[in-house]
Every structure is written in C-alpha cells, then in structure tokens.
Amino acid sequence: MNNSLLRLLLIQILCEFLKDWLDKLNLKEPTNIEEFTAMLKAFTEGDPDGNNKKDTVGLTGSKIRDWFNIIFAGFGVKPEWNKNANGVFEPGYATEAYKQFLGWMQEQYKAGYIQKEYYLNDDAQKEEAFYSGKAGVMITNSGAKADGVIKQIGAVNSSAVVDSLTPPDGPGGKGSVFSFGGYWGGWSISISGRRRGSNTFWLGRSKRKDGNRMTESYRSVILPCCFRKSACSTVYPGEEKEATRPRVVSLPNMRN
C-alpha cells in the first residue's frame, strides 16, 4: 500500500483510490474536480483491471451522506449552519453551493461513473465494492480502516496499490475535510500492546494546543483523549496532570 501512514492516521475521512489503475491508464493524481471526474470516467470506461470486460465503476458510496463532504467542500459547501450574505442562518445542504454539488453527482451517476444504487449500500457493502476491485474510489473512515484496506484488497489482488487523494479543489474553492463538533468514535490502546507509553503520550499530546498543529496541513483535528494512569505505568514530563484528571475514558480491556 503506497501512502503516507501519518496522513492515513490523522484524517478521519479519506478518499482512497486504486493507484495501479491510475498508472495503467496513464493518468496523474487529480487535484481538482475536473481531473477527479476524468479519473472516475477512466476507471469506468477504460478497463483498468485489464479483463476486457466493462465491469468496473469509478466511485462507490453508501447511504451516509457525510462521506461525500470530502468532495462537496470544494463546491463551497460549509458544515452545519452558517450565516449567509443576508445574515440569516442556513444549513449547508440548503445552499446554492450544495445544489451545484448535487448537479455534479447527478451527472456522474447518469453517466455510470458512480455505482448504481449506491445509496442503498451500508458501509460494509461500499467497502466490499472497493475491496473486490469493482470500484476504484472509496471514501471512508481512514483511521479505523487503514489496516483492513491492505488486508482485504491484498486477499483479492496482491499487486493492487492503494493511495489517498487530497480533497479536490472545486468551483467553490480549495478542497478540504469538514470538522464537526462532538465525538465520532475514538482511539484505544491495548493493555497488552507494545510501546503503550509512547503511544499514550502521543495521543495525550495531540489534545494540547501545540499538539493539534501536527494536523493543520491536512485540515483535520484529533479529538481530546484521556487515559487512566494505570493504563500506562510511565507518566511523561509535563503530563502528570493529564494522567490524573478526573475526566477519563475507561476502555473495556483496561484494569484500574
């Protein structure tokens, strides 16, 4: 798998694609919505798997709309509620920018570049389309799926090369990944794992102001994490207060 491990781990939503397909079709990695569209078309019509059959599609998806924020952000869509030019709050999905994004989606779907009836898929079905080599692009939860992608695709095609795309720029500006408030999942470190100390220190440091700067280049934020001191016998300099804070996360396999 050809990728930046740091990028895979830091961004919660990631656009993964089959780079071996891209190379076979002599295309460069897309940086804007026009090039991204051209890639989806080539993945659908260019026989990227070389079996002389029209059995591939550019993009797979699922019923979860938020996965597509890595695309519609480039159209100028903003997350949650925002003030418009008239000073009135409106939801991102009720804007002209979102209408433009839907128009683009409709065009790709009608052309056959997006998996038919993808909106009926759950995430497992979306992932299966990508793992099996039916679809060339998948948007997913990168941090939780990185190892699974390598294993699942490797079992079908050991020569497959997977990489991650920078969010494509669009008519609304630079591509980006939305950051929402609250929590969506979390990280855990096994009590029996190796290097628990350094891993716990890294996660703890990431919730500090200076630690969050590590993720700025990828427009992402690592959410705050707290661990019981007993989960790791080593308390690093400057971390004493963090390790004994009353606001903690108890993980199932930890012992107090």
Secondary structure, 3 states (H helix, E strand, C coil): CCCCHHHHHHCCEEEEEEHHHHHHCCCCCCCEHHHHHHHHHHHHHCCCCCCCCCCCEEECCCCCHHHHHHHHHHHCCCCCEEECCCCCEEEHHHCHHHHHHHHHHHHHHHHCCECCCHHHCCHHHHHHHHHCCCEEEEEEEHHHHHHHHHHHHHHHCCCCCEEEECCCEECCECCCCCCCCCCCCCCCCCCCCCCHHHHHHHHHHHCCCCHHHHHHHHCCCCCCCCCCHHHCCCCCCCCHHHHCCCCCCCCCCCCC
